[in-house]
Amino acid sequence: MTDARKRTYGYLTALAVIGIDQLTKRLALGSLDLHQPVSVLGNFFRFTLAWNQGAAFSMSWGGPMVLTVFTAIAVIMITVFIWRLRNHTPLFFIALGAILGGAMGNLLDRFFYGKVVDFIDIGSNGWRWPTFNAADIAITIGGILLVILNRGSAKRNPEIVEKNAGQ
């Protein structure tokens, strides 16, 4: 398979993630009331509309403008990585595409609303995970895939370890 086709998989994955993310957020905005949980699977899985002005899991980190700029830089970098990388598996490009699409989805929210739309709410017994969205899921899955795909790469490519050790 050519690198061009693999890159296409990455960009198509990003577009699919953006579409799913933005569609689900529009549905949440149109059908949920702010901070009013709607049970899907009892108390464990709910939809709860929330606005996230911070970084992941609503952590404050430099303010909305810093987060917007940081996310935009990350989007540009990942776009360039997908374009320039060679000799990786299609799954590697799909993982990068998932991260790119998720970052773009949340960046669009920051541009449109000044904050990110979150609505997926899981937890039990008084413990709740911070509310999140489809973009966050894509970023997480893409990141986990990259870790899995790259684990042991130093064993497969000992010249990388030697080169980095000398720097």
N, C-alpha and C positions, 0 to 999 in steps of 0.2 A: 504494500500500500504506500502511496506517495505521501510525502510530508504535506503537500498542499491539501490532500483529502483529509488527513488527520487534523490539520488546522481548521478545515471547514467544520469538522465535528465539534471542535472547541467553540467556534463562533456560533454554530447552530444551537449548541447546548446553552450558551449564554442567552441567546434570543428566546429560547423556550423558557428558561428560568425567569427572565424579565417578564415575559407574557403571563406566566402562571402567577408570579409574585404580584404583579400589578392588578391582575384580574381578581385574585383573592382579596387583596387589600380594598379594592373598590367594592366588592361584595360585603366585606366587613364594615366599611364605612356606611354603606347603604342600609344595612340590616341590623347593626348592633348599636346599643347605647353605651356611651363611654362608661367604663368600669362596672358594667352590669353583666355578670357572667351568664352564659347560656350553656347549660349542661349538654354534652354530646355523649359521653360515657360516664354518667354519674358525676361525682365530684372530681374524678381523676382527670378527665379530658373535657375542657370547656373552651368556648370562644368568649374572650373578654377583650373588648376594644380598649386599647391604651395608646398613648403617644409616648414615644421614646425620644427625648432630647439628647440623651447621652450616647455613649458607645455601646458595645455589646452588653447586654443584660442591664441596660440603663445606667452604667457606670459613667460618672462625669469624667470627662477627659478633655480639657482644654476649651470647652464651649462649642456651640454649634458650628461656627465658622471654621474653626480648626478641624473639626471632624469632617466637614464638607470638603475642605481642601485636601485633607489626608486621604479621604475616600477617592476623590477625583485623581489624585496622584497614583493611588493603588490601581485604579481602573486603567489608567494609561499604561502603567508598568505591565500589568497582566496582559493587556491587549498586545503590547510589543513582544512580551515573552511568547505568546502564542504564535505571533507572526515570525519570530526569529529562531525559535527552537527547532532543532532537527533531531532525528534518530530517537524519538520517544514513541511509546505505544499510543494507539488511539485513546485508550482509557486515560492516559496521562493528560492528553489534550481535553478530553471530556471533563476531567477533574478541574483543570484550569478554567474551562468554560463555565462550570458550575460556580466557581468562586467569582469569576468576572460577572456573570449574570446576577448573582446575589448582591455583589457590591453595587452594580448598576441599579438594581431595584431599590436598594436603600438610598442611593445617591439621588435618584429621581424623587423619592419622598422628601429628602432634605431640600431639593430645589423647589418642589411644589408647595410643601407645607412648613418647611423649616424644622421638621422633626420626622421621625420614622413611625409608620403605622404598624403596630403590633397587635396580634389578636389570638394567638395560640397560647393556651394556658393549661399547664399540666401540673399535677401534684396530688398529694393526699395527706390525711392525718394532720392538717394544719401546716404542712410544708408545701410551698408552691415554687416551681421553677420560675425564673423571670419570664414574663410574657415575650413571645417572639413571633416570627413570621416565616413565610416560605423562603424568602431571600436568606434568612439566617440558617435555615435547614440546608439550603444548597451550599452555602459557604462552608458549613460544618462537614457535610458529606464530601465536598471537594477536597477540603483540607485533610480529612481522614484518608481518603483515597491516595492523595499525594504521599502521605507518610507511609502507607502500606506499600505503594509502588516503589518508593525509594529506600525502604528499609533494606539494609544489607548492600546498598550500592557501593559502599566503601570496600566491602569484601569482593564484589565483582569488578571493581575498578581501583586496584591498589595504587595506581599512579596518581589518582586524585588525592589520596591520603598523603603520599610523599610530597606532592606539589604544595598542598596546604600546610604541611608540617614545616616546610622551609620558609614560610612567610611570616 
